[in-house]
Amino acid sequence: MKLWEVSGPAFEKHPKAVAILPVGSIERHGNHLPLGTDTMVVMYLAERLRERLDVLVLPPIWYGSCRGLKDFPGTFDIEPNVLYNYVLNVMVEAARNGIHMLVTLNGHGGNTEILGVAAREAAFRTEMHVILLNWWSDLGIQAQKELFEAPGHAGEDETSVMLAIAPDTVKMSRAMDHVVSYPSMKIYSKKVERLIYPDALSGSATKASPEKGKSWLDAALDDLVRIIREAAKLLGINV
Ligand SMILES: [Zn+2]
């Protein structure tokens, strides 16, 4: 069930133990991927999840925290405190509406820390259980390693996924390569951001294919189903 499509009485009757909250971004992804890539991918996973589990899908949060690529036209960067308060508010409202376990499915790296703090606070303020999954680093990891030589932001992996789910939005004639190794330490630096993403892209977009994207998404979906079942079992929730 999609929350935005049901009537009030249908919502009241529907089981709502488990809900999924997709969170993404509007951010430059090289010159070949749509600005909404991060949100489109997690919405796709949430849609596919509904074929396997009876979960409630909440409307996605389209805008995210995109400091690093703010200078590129098309990026909408939401202030961290605004995003934190907004996400926390949505989470608390999910709890008030009867959700027991909220699966926050994040599609964008810049959101990760903010979502983590919001999830912790929501779980503190309510009785709801909150799971945070960063899909690209928590789901289908073995497949990701095997499938892609040059992953990255708008790189081989992300471009493959978009070719699989929304091929009409991908302009492969503009795909580029910028293979760099990420620093081994966590470093916050504009200079490093500029070195890694001179064209709002890292990795090799030209190596992408829809087949590789589909394989990764299938593996990610299997992991997502398994994780939700495991968590539900641990928490004594029927899903
Ligand atoms: Zn992305």
Residues whose N, C-alpha, C, O or C-beta is under 5 A from the ligand:
A	BS01	ZN	T37 D38 G107
